[in-house]
Amino acid sequence: MKCPNFYLSLKRVLFKGKKTSAFSKARKELQKLVDLINPDDVNMEKVRDFSSLPAFQHLDPDFQLEINLIPKPERSRIDDQRNIGVFETQTRVGGFGNVLHDAIKRKAARYGKVGKPFMLAIMH
C-alpha cells in the first residue's frame, strides 16, 4: 500500500470469529481513502485528539478495523516510501516475552532476506 502523505494510527482491531478475514479488501478501501484526502486540508492546529483526525473504518462480520490518518509534515512526504507499520495508541507491559519471541521468529522467516531494515507487526 502506498501512503506517502499520512502516518497510520491503529485505533482498534477486533476479530469476532475464529478465522481471520483477508485484509486485502480493507487495504483497498484504505488506499482509496488516503488517495482522496489532501493532507494539507487537515488543520492540525484544531486537532486536539485523535477523534478529530480523518479516520478509516472497516466493519465486517468477522473483522473490525479502525485507523486514524495523521498527516505527515510536507518534508516527510516521499512518493516511493511505503508505510510498513502503524503507530499503536496503547501500550502493554510485560508477561509475554516467550510468546513474542516465538511470533517474531515465525514471522521473520516469512519474508526471506530483506535488504533494508523493517518492522514486524504481530497480533497475538
C-alpha positions in Angstrom: 0.0 0.0 0.0 1.2 3.5 -0.8 0.6 6.1 1.8 3.2 8.9 1.4 1.1 11.6 3.0 -0.1 10.0 6.2 1.1 8.1 9.2 -1.3 5.4 10.2 -2.5 5.2 13.8 -4.1 1.9 14.7 -7.1 2.7 16.8 -8.9 -0.7 17.0 -8.6 -4.2 15.7 -11.2 -6.8 16.6 -11.5 -10.3 15.3 -15.0 -11.5 16.1 -14.8 -15.1 14.7 -12.3 -17.8 15.0 -11.0 -17.2 11.4 -9.1 -14.1 10.4 -10.6 -12.3 7.4 -8.5 -11.4 4.4 -7.1 -7.9 4.8 -7.0 -7.2 1.1 -10.5 -5.7 0.9 -9.8 -3.4 3.9 -6.4 -2.4 2.4 -8.1 -1.5 -0.9 -10.7 0.6 0.9 -8.0 2.3 2.9 -5.9 3.0 -0.2 -8.9 4.7 -1.8 -9.4 6.9 1.3 -5.7 8.0 1.6 -5.7 8.8 -2.2 -8.8 11.1 -1.8 -7.7 13.1 1.3 -5.4 16.0 0.9 -3.2 16.1 4.0 -2.9 19.9 3.7 -6.7 20.2 4.2 -6.4 18.8 7.8 -6.0 21.7 10.1 -3.5 20.3 12.7 -3.9 23.4 14.9 -7.5 22.4 15.5 -6.7 18.8 16.2 -7.0 18.2 20.0 -7.2 14.4 20.0 -7.3 11.5 17.6 -11.1 11.8 17.1 -10.6 15.0 15.1 -8.4 13.3 12.5 -9.5 11.7 9.3 -10.4 8.1 10.0 -10.9 4.8 8.3 -13.3 2.1 9.4 -13.7 -1.4 8.1 -16.6 -3.4 9.6 -17.3 -7.0 8.5 -18.9 -9.9 10.4 -15.5 -11.4 11.4 -13.2 -8.4 11.4 -13.3 -4.7 12.5 -10.5 -2.2 11.9 -10.2 1.5 12.8 -7.3 3.6 11.7 -6.7 7.4 12.1 -4.8 9.2 9.4 -2.1 11.6 10.7 -0.8 14.0 8.1 3.0 13.8 7.6 5.0 17.0 7.5 5.5 18.1 3.9 9.2 17.4 4.1 8.5 13.8 5.1 6.2 13.0 2.1 8.1 10.8 -0.2 6.2 9.0 -3.0 8.2 5.8 -3.2 8.3 5.3 0.6 5.8 2.8 1.9 4.4 2.6 5.4 5.1 -0.9 6.7 3.9 -0.3 10.2 1.4 1.7 12.2 1.6 3.6 15.4 -0.2 1.9 18.2 -2.0 4.2 20.6 -2.0 1.8 23.5 0.9 0.0 25.3 1.2 -3.1 27.3 3.9 -4.1 29.8 5.5 -7.5 30.3 4.3 -11.0 30.7 4.6 -12.2 27.1 8.3 -12.4 26.3 8.3 -16.1 25.1 5.1 -15.7 23.1 6.5 -12.6 21.4 9.9 -14.2 20.7 8.3 -17.2 19.0 5.9 -15.0 17.0 8.8 -12.8 15.7 10.8 -15.9 14.8 7.9 -17.4 12.8 7.0 -14.1 11.1 10.6 -13.1 10.3 11.2 -16.2 8.3 8.2 -15.5 6.1 9.8 -12.7 4.1 13.2 -14.2 3.3 16.3 -11.9 3.2 15.3 -8.3 3.3 17.8 -5.7 2.0 16.6 -2.9 4.3 15.5 -2.5 7.9 11.9 -3.4 8.5 9.4 -3.6 11.4 7.3 -6.6 12.2 3.7 -6.2 13.3 2.4 -9.1 15.3 -1.1 -9.7 16.6 -1.4 -12.2 19.4 
